[in-house]
Amino acid sequence: MNKTRGTSLNKLMEEFSNMALAEFDAHTRFKALAVVGDPNKGLMLLDKLDEHWTQKC
């Protein structure tokens, strides 16, 4: 794959590491906010997102 894309193996590993760290950070932040958040407000936001993305498709 790295030969096809013209990317070094080190660069691919760096990209993978960045994605893994970003995912971990997002998950950690989500869990921390979920502890103190309002479930009803969260459900309202999810409904709003569903409505937004349903209209776009």
N, C-alpha and C positions, 0 to 999 in steps of 0.2 A: 504494500500500500504506500509506503513512504517513497518508493521509486516512482510510482504512478503520479503522486501529488507533488513530487519534487521537494519533499519535506524530510528533514533528518529525523532519525529515531529519537534523538534528544528533544527536538521540538514537539514531536507527537506526545512524548511522555510529559512534557511541560504542560501542554494543552489538556491532557487527561487529568493531571494533578490539579490544575486550575478549576476544571469542571467538578472534580470530586470535592474540592474544598468549598466551592460555591454551593454545591448541593448540601453539604454538611452544615454550612452556615445557615442556609435557608431553613433547613429542618430544625436546627437548634433554636433559631429565632421564632419559628412557628410554634414550637412546643412551649417556649417561654411565654409567648403572648397568649397562647391557649389557656394557660393556667390562670391568668388574670383577666381574660377577655369575657365578654358577655355573649353567651351562646346564641341568644335571639338576634343580636346585632350581626353576628357572624353569618347566621342563616339568611338574614336580610341581604347582606352583601353578596352571598353566593347566588341568591335569587336574582339580584341585579346583574351579576356577571352572566348568569344563564340567559337572561333576557337580552343583554347586549350581544352576546355571541350567537344567539338564535336568530336575531334580526340580520346579522352580517352574512349568515350562510344561506 
